[in-house]
Structures are given as C-alpha cells and as structure tokens.
C-alpha cells in the first residue's frame, strides 16, 4: 500500500529541488487547489499539478 500524502522531503527527492523550493512548490500546489496551509497535499494532487505519472511518483516514494 502506498502513502496518501506527499511531504517536502518527498518533493525534494522527486524534483531535485532544495528544501525551500520544494516547500514553495507545495504551497503553490495547495493554493491552486484552494487548500489551507495546514491541510496535507495528496500524491494525486501533486501528480495533477506537475504532470508526473502517478505510477512513477508512487514508485519513488517506496
């Protein structure tokens, strides 16, 4: 079973960005989905925003 939520460290690994840039990306995605800051970001939302394949992201999160 894979995880439901994606975190800053995951975004760093997937994109090669630093901590601050990864956090800013997460905040931009949350803003585009009209989510509040404290609501977690799902892997599906990350994939929709970035255009990455869900299968590729889930594989790298293992």
Gaussian input, Z-matrix of N, CA and C with variables (Angstrom, degrees):
# hf/3-21g

backbone

0 1
 N
 C     1     B1
 C     2     B2     1     A1
 N     3     B3     2     A2     1     D1
 C     4     B4     3     A3     2     D2
 C     5     B5     4     A4     3     D3
 N     6     B6     5     A5     4     D4
 C     7     B7     6     A6     5     D5
 C     8     B8     7     A7     6     D6
 N     9     B9     8     A8     7     D7
 C    10    B10     9     A9     8     D8
 C    11    B11    10    A10     9     D9
 N    12    B12    11    A11    10    D10
 C    13    B13    12    A12    11    D11
 C    14    B14    13    A13    12    D12
 N    15    B15    14    A14    13    D13
 C    16    B16    15    A15    14    D14
 C    17    B17    16    A16    15    D15
 N    18    B18    17    A17    16    D16
 C    19    B19    18    A18    17    D17
 C    20    B20    19    A19    18    D18
 N    21    B21    20    A20    19    D19
 C    22    B22    21    A21    20    D20
 C    23    B23    22    A22    21    D21
 N    24    B24    23    A23    22    D22
 C    25    B25    24    A24    23    D23
 C    26    B26    25    A25    24    D24
 N    27    B27    26    A26    25    D25
 C    28    B28    27    A27    26    D26
 C    29    B29    28    A28    27    D27
 N    30    B30    29    A29    28    D28
 C    31    B31    30    A30    29    D29
 C    32    B32    31    A31    30    D30
 N    33    B33    32    A32    31    D31
 C    34    B34    33    A33    32    D32
 C    35    B35    34    A34    33    D33
 N    36    B36    35    A35    34    D34
 C    37    B37    36    A36    35    D35
 C    38    B38    37    A37    36    D36
 N    39    B39    38    A38    37    D37
 C    40    B40    39    A39    38    D38
 C    41    B41    40    A40    39    D39
 N    42    B42    41    A41    40    D40
 C    43    B43    42    A42    41    D41
 C    44    B44    43    A43    42    D42
 N    45    B45    44    A44    43    D43
 C    46    B46    45    A45    44    D44
 C    47    B47    46    A46    45    D45
 N    48    B48    47    A47    46    D46
 C    49    B49    48    A48    47    D47
 C    50    B50    49    A49    48    D48
 N    51    B51    50    A50    49    D49
 C    52    B52    51    A51    50    D50
 C    53    B53    52    A52    51    D51
 N    54    B54    53    A53    52    D52
 C    55    B55    54    A54    53    D53
 C    56    B56    55    A55    54    D54
 N    57    B57    56    A56    55    D55
 C    58    B58    57    A57    56    D56
 C    59    B59    58    A58    57    D57
 N    60    B60    59    A59    58    D58
 C    61    B61    60    A60    59    D59
 C    62    B62    61    A61    60    D60
 N    63    B63    62    A62    61    D61
 C    64    B64    63    A63    62    D62
 C    65    B65    64    A64    63    D63
 N    66    B66    65    A65    64    D64
 C    67    B67    66    A66    65    D65
 C    68    B68    67    A67    66    D66
 N    69    B69    68    A68    67    D67
 C    70    B70    69    A69    68    D68
 C    71    B71    70    A70    69    D69
 N    72    B72    71    A71    70    D70
 C    73    B73    72    A72    71    D71
 C    74    B74    73    A73    72    D72
 N    75    B75    74    A74    73    D73
 C    76    B76    75    A75    74    D74
 C    77    B77    76    A76    75    D75
 N    78    B78    77    A77    76    D76
 C    79    B79    78    A78    77    D77
 C    80    B80    79    A79    78    D78
 N    81    B81    80    A80    79    D79
 C    82    B82    81    A81    80    D80
 C    83    B83    82    A82    81    D81
 N    84    B84    83    A83    82    D82
 C    85    B85    84    A84    83    D83
 C    86    B86    85    A85    84    D84
 N    87    B87    86    A86    85    D85
 C    88    B88    87    A87    86    D86
 C    89    B89    88    A88    87    D87
 N    90    B90    89    A89    88    D88
 C    91    B91    90    A90    89    D89
 C    92    B92    91    A91    90    D90
 N    93    B93    92    A92    91    D91
 C    94    B94    93    A93    92    D92
 C    95    B95    94    A94    93    D93
 N    96    B96    95    A95    94    D94
 C    97    B97    96    A96    95    D95
 C    98    B98    97    A97    96    D96
 N    99    B99    98    A98    97    D97
 C   100   B100    99    A99    98    D98
 C   101   B101   100   A100    99    D99
 N   102   B102   101   A101   100   D100
 C   103   B103   102   A102   101   D101
 C   104   B104   103   A103   102   D102
 N   105   B105   104   A104   103   D103
 C   106   B106   105   A105   104   D104
 C   107   B107   106   A106   105   D105
 N   108   B108   107   A107   106   D106
 C   109   B109   108   A108   107   D107
 C   110   B110   109   A109   108   D108
 N   111   B111   110   A110   109   D109
 C   112   B112   111   A111   110   D110
 C   113   B113   112   A112   111   D111
 N   114   B114   113   A113   112   D112
 C   115   B115   114   A114   113   D113
 C   116   B116   115   A115   114   D114
 N   117   B117   116   A116   115   D115
 C   118   B118   117   A117   116   D116
 C   119   B119   118   A118   117   D117
 N   120   B120   119   A119   118   D118
 C   121   B121   120   A120   119   D119
 C   122   B122   121   A121   120   D120
 N   123   B123   122   A122   121   D121
 C   124   B124   123   A123   122   D122
 C   125   B125   124   A124   123   D123
 N   126   B126   125   A125   124   D124
 C   127   B127   126   A126   125   D125
 C   128   B128   127   A127   126   D126
 N   129   B129   128   A128   127   D127
 C   130   B130   129   A129   128   D128
 C   131   B131   130   A130   129   D129
 N   132   B132   131   A131   130   D130
 C   133   B133   132   A132   131   D131
 C   134   B134   133   A133   132   D132
 N   135   B135   134   A134   133   D133
 C   136   B136   135   A135   134   D134
 C   137   B137   136   A136   135   D135
 N   138   B138   137   A137   136   D136
 C   139   B139   138   A138   137   D137
 C   140   B140   139   A139   138   D138
 N   141   B141   140   A140   139   D139
 C   142   B142   141   A141   140   D140
 C   143   B143   142   A142   141   D141
 N   144   B144   143   A143   142   D142
 C   145   B145   144   A144   143   D143
 C   146   B146   145   A145   144   D144
 N   147   B147   146   A146   145   D145
 C   148   B148   147   A147   146   D146
 C   149   B149   148   A148   147   D147
 N   150   B150   149   A149   148   D148
 C   151   B151   150   A150   149   D149
 C   152   B152   151   A151   150   D150
 N   153   B153   152   A152   151   D151
 C   154   B154   153   A153   152   D152
 C   155   B155   154   A154   153   D153
 N   156   B156   155   A155   154   D154
 C   157   B157   156   A156   155   D155
 C   158   B158   157   A157   156   D156
 N   159   B159   158   A158   157   D157
 C   160   B160   159   A159   158   D158
 C   161   B161   160   A160   159   D159
 N   162   B162   161   A161   160   D160
 C   163   B163   162   A162   161   D161
 C   164   B164   163   A163   162   D162
 N   165   B165   164   A164   163   D163
 C   166   B166   165   A165   164   D164
 C   167   B167   166   A166   165   D165
 N   168   B168   167   A167   166   D166
 C   169   B169   168   A168   167   D167
 C   170   B170   169   A169   168   D168
 N   171   B171   170   A170   169   D169
 C   172   B172   171   A171   170   D170
 C   173   B173   172   A172   171   D171
 N   174   B174   173   A173   172   D172
 C   175   B175   174   A174   173   D173
 C   176   B176   175   A175   174   D174
 N   177   B177   176   A176   175   D175
 C   178   B178   177   A177   176   D176
 C   179   B179   178   A178   177   D177
 N   180   B180   179   A179   178   D178
 C   181   B181   180   A180   179   D179
 C   182   B182   181   A181   180   D180
 N   183   B183   182   A182   181   D181
 C   184   B184   183   A183   182   D182
 C   185   B185   184   A184   183   D183

   B1=1.4568
   B2=1.5367
   B3=1.2963
   B4=1.4593
   B5=1.5284
   B6=1.3062
   B7=1.4632
   B8=1.5137
   B9=1.3208
   B10=1.4595
   B11=1.5236
   B12=1.3326
   B13=1.4617
   B14=1.5236
   B15=1.3321
   B16=1.4603
   B17=1.5298
   B18=1.3265
   B19=1.4535
   B20=1.5234
   B21=1.3253
   B22=1.4584
   B23=1.5274
   B24=1.3056
   B25=1.4742
   B26=1.5326
   B27=1.3232
   B28=1.4711
   B29=1.5227
   B30=1.3256
   B31=1.4684
   B32=1.5241
   B33=1.3301
   B34=1.4608
   B35=1.5219
   B36=1.3095
   B37=1.4649
   B38=1.5279
   B39=1.3179
   B40=1.4689
   B41=1.5311
   B42=1.3318
   B43=1.4644
   B44=1.5195
   B45=1.3276
   B46=1.4604
   B47=1.5140
   B48=1.3159
   B49=1.4617
   B50=1.5237
   B51=1.3233
   B52=1.4504
   B53=1.5246
   B54=1.3123
   B55=1.4657
   B56=1.5321
   B57=1.3165
   B58=1.4623
   B59=1.5282
   B60=1.3202
   B61=1.4665
   B62=1.5211
   B63=1.3293
   B64=1.4639
   B65=1.5182
   B66=1.3294
   B67=1.4698
   B68=1.5274
   B69=1.3163
   B70=1.4718
   B71=1.5308
   B72=1.3226
   B73=1.4660
   B74=1.5289
   B75=1.3162
   B76=1.4662
   B77=1.5244
   B78=1.3251
   B79=1.4627
   B80=1.5326
   B81=1.3227
   B82=1.4678
   B83=1.5269
   B84=1.3194
   B85=1.4616
   B86=1.5230
   B87=1.3281
   B88=1.4654
   B89=1.5247
   B90=1.3252
   B91=1.4660
   B92=1.5247
   B93=1.3211
   B94=1.4660
   B95=1.5277
   B96=1.3321
   B97=1.4602
   B98=1.5310
   B99=1.3362
   B100=1.4678
   B101=1.5256
   B102=1.3299
   B103=1.4601
   B104=1.5240
   B105=1.3200
   B106=1.4596
   B107=1.5230
   B108=1.3427
   B109=1.4642
   B110=1.5212
   B111=1.3232
   B112=1.4636
   B113=1.5272
   B114=1.3207
   B115=1.4658
   B116=1.5270
   B117=1.3302
   B118=1.4673
   B119=1.5330
   B120=1.3086
   B121=1.4575
   B122=1.5209
   B123=1.3185
   B124=1.4559
   B125=1.5317
   B126=1.3045
   B127=1.4600
   B128=1.5278
   B129=1.3141
   B130=1.4682
   B131=1.5310
   B132=1.3299
   B133=1.4653
   B134=1.5279
   B135=1.3248
   B136=1.4628
   B137=1.5232
   B138=1.3281
   B139=1.4645
   B140=1.5254
   B141=1.3201
   B142=1.4640
   B143=1.5237
   B144=1.3208
   B145=1.4614
   B146=1.5261
   B147=1.3250
   B148=1.4676
   B149=1.5162
   B150=1.3340
   B151=1.4525
   B152=1.5182
   B153=1.3183
   B154=1.4630
   B155=1.5223
   B156=1.2926
   B157=1.4457
   B158=1.5291
   B159=1.3270
   B160=1.4628
   B161=1.5178
   B162=1.3131
   B163=1.4743
   B164=1.5244
   B165=1.3180
   B166=1.4672
   B167=1.5229
   B168=1.3050
   B169=1.4633
   B170=1.5236
   B171=1.3176
   B172=1.4597
   B173=1.5266
   B174=1.3169
   B175=1.4589
   B176=1.5322
   B177=1.3275
   B178=1.4544
   B179=1.5268
   B180=1.3022
   B181=1.4594
   B182=1.5195
   B183=1.3085
   B184=1.4695
   B185=1.5032
   A1=108.80
   A2=116.82
   A3=120.96
   A4=110.49
   A5=114.28
   A6=120.46
   A7=110.97
   A8=115.11
   A9=121.52
   A10=111.57
   A11=116.91
   A12=121.22
   A13=111.67
   A14=114.38
   A15=120.94
   A16=107.96
   A17=115.55
   A18=121.41
   A19=110.76
   A20=115.64
   A21=121.85
   A22=111.74
   A23=117.07
   A24=120.45
   A25=110.63
   A26=117.10
   A27=120.68
   A28=110.75
   A29=116.10
   A30=120.62
   A31=109.94
   A32=117.40
   A33=120.74
   A34=110.81
   A35=116.77
   A36=121.52
   A37=110.84
   A38=116.82
   A39=121.16
   A40=112.87
   A41=116.93
   A42=120.10
   A43=113.98
   A44=117.24
   A45=120.17
   A46=112.74
   A47=118.01
   A48=122.47
   A49=109.69
   A50=115.78
   A51=121.52
   A52=110.45
   A53=115.90
   A54=121.27
   A55=112.20
   A56=116.77
   A57=120.41
   A58=111.56
   A59=116.94
   A60=120.71
   A61=111.10
   A62=117.20
   A63=120.79
   A64=110.41
   A65=116.12
   A66=119.74
   A67=110.74
   A68=116.71
   A69=120.15
   A70=111.12
   A71=116.63
   A72=120.41
   A73=110.12
   A74=116.65
   A75=120.06
   A76=110.21
   A77=117.21
   A78=120.58
   A79=111.27
   A80=117.66
   A81=121.18
   A82=110.50
   A83=116.46
   A84=120.37
   A85=109.57
   A86=117.23
   A87=120.69
   A88=110.71
   A89=116.48
   A90=120.99
   A91=110.60
   A92=116.81
   A93=119.87
   A94=112.02
   A95=116.88
   A96=121.46
   A97=111.88
   A98=117.10
   A99=123.20
   A100=112.32
   A101=115.67
   A102=121.21
   A103=109.05
   A104=115.55
   A105=119.49
   A106=109.42
   A107=116.00
   A108=121.52
   A109=112.94
   A110=117.33
   A111=120.32
   A112=113.64
   A113=118.25
   A114=121.96
   A115=108.67
   A116=118.05
   A117=120.51
   A118=112.41
   A119=115.21
   A120=122.74
   A121=109.14
   A122=117.13
   A123=119.77
   A124=110.32
   A125=114.97
   A126=121.39
   A127=109.13
   A128=117.17
   A129=121.83
   A130=110.89
   A131=117.52
   A132=120.90
   A133=110.86
   A134=116.77
   A135=120.69
   A136=110.47
   A137=116.26
   A138=120.80
   A139=111.58
   A140=117.17
   A141=120.67
   A142=110.93
   A143=116.78
   A144=121.08
   A145=111.88
   A146=116.50
   A147=120.07
   A148=113.61
   A149=117.11
   A150=120.27
   A151=113.31
   A152=116.66
   A153=120.64
   A154=110.03
   A155=116.19
   A156=122.28
   A157=109.85
   A158=115.95
   A159=120.95
   A160=110.45
   A161=117.51
   A162=121.75
   A163=111.09
   A164=117.42
   A165=121.21
   A166=110.29
   A167=116.82
   A168=120.77
   A169=110.57
   A170=117.53
   A171=120.85
   A172=110.34
   A173=117.86
   A174=121.50
   A175=111.48
   A176=116.63
   A177=119.78
   A178=113.14
   A179=117.66
   A180=120.85
   A181=112.82
   A182=117.70
   A183=120.62
   A184=111.81
   D1=135.17
   D2=-179.36
   D3=-95.66
   D4=166.41
   D5=-179.00
   D6=-75.46
   D7=156.43
   D8=179.80
   D9=-92.97
   D10=-34.49
   D11=-174.34
   D12=-108.76
   D13=155.60
   D14=179.19
   D15=-120.82
   D16=142.54
   D17=-174.69
   D18=-122.04
   D19=172.20
   D20=-175.95
   D21=-55.13
   D22=-44.90
   D23=-179.17
   D24=-62.11
   D25=-37.58
   D26=177.58
   D27=-63.15
   D28=-43.67
   D29=179.73
   D30=-64.40
   D31=-37.63
   D32=176.72
   D33=-59.56
   D34=-45.97
   D35=-178.93
   D36=-65.79
   D37=-43.44
   D38=-176.11
   D39=-70.77
   D40=-36.40
   D41=-172.89
   D42=-105.67
   D43=-18.33
   D44=-176.57
   D45=79.58
   D46=11.02
   D47=179.26
   D48=-83.08
   D49=163.28
   D50=174.91
   D51=-77.57
   D52=176.82
   D53=-176.43
   D54=-61.21
   D55=-46.50
   D56=-178.04
   D57=-65.47
   D58=-44.57
   D59=179.83
   D60=-65.38
   D61=-38.18
   D62=178.37
   D63=-65.69
   D64=-41.36
   D65=178.58
   D66=-65.19
   D67=-40.60
   D68=178.05
   D69=-63.21
   D70=-38.04
   D71=177.44
   D72=-63.54
   D73=-44.54
   D74=178.45
   D75=-60.43
   D76=-43.45
   D77=179.71
   D78=-64.96
   D79=-36.55
   D80=177.77
   D81=-66.76
   D82=-39.12
   D83=178.70
   D84=-66.42
   D85=-44.65
   D86=178.66
   D87=-59.87
   D88=-41.02
   D89=179.34
   D90=-63.58
   D91=-40.62
   D92=-179.19
   D93=-67.83
   D94=-26.88
   D95=178.19
   D96=-97.16
   D97=8.75
   D98=-179.80
   D99=55.00
   D100=44.42
   D101=177.73
   D102=-101.75
   D103=147.22
   D104=175.96
   D105=-75.41
   D106=162.01
   D107=-174.19
   D108=-59.86
   D109=-34.18
   D110=-174.67
   D111=-86.75
   D112=-5.12
   D113=-179.98
   D114=-84.82
   D115=127.30
   D116=-177.46
   D117=-64.79
   D118=152.86
   D119=178.48
   D120=-94.49
   D121=130.56
   D122=-179.53
   D123=-85.54
   D124=157.66
   D125=177.81
   D126=-61.57
   D127=-39.78
   D128=-179.85
   D129=-60.80
   D130=-44.74
   D131=178.92
   D132=-63.57
   D133=-40.54
   D134=177.38
   D135=-59.93
   D136=-44.35
   D137=-179.31
   D138=-65.81
   D139=-41.64
   D140=178.88
   D141=-61.28
   D142=-42.28
   D143=-176.79
   D144=-71.62
   D145=-43.89
   D146=-175.04
   D147=-86.05
   D148=-19.78
   D149=-178.10
   D150=83.20
   D151=7.11
   D152=177.25
   D153=-77.50
   D154=150.42
   D155=178.79
   D156=-70.59
   D157=137.20
   D158=178.69
   D159=-60.57
   D160=-39.81
   D161=-179.34
   D162=-62.74
   D163=-40.93
   D164=-179.82
   D165=-66.87
   D166=-44.45
   D167=-179.35
   D168=-64.16
   D169=-46.55
   D170=-179.28
   D171=-61.70
   D172=-39.03
   D173=178.91
   D174=-62.32
   D175=-39.20
   D176=-179.63
   D177=-77.49
   D178=-17.36
   D179=178.94
   D180=-83.96
   D181=-9.51
   D182=-179.31
   D183=-74.88

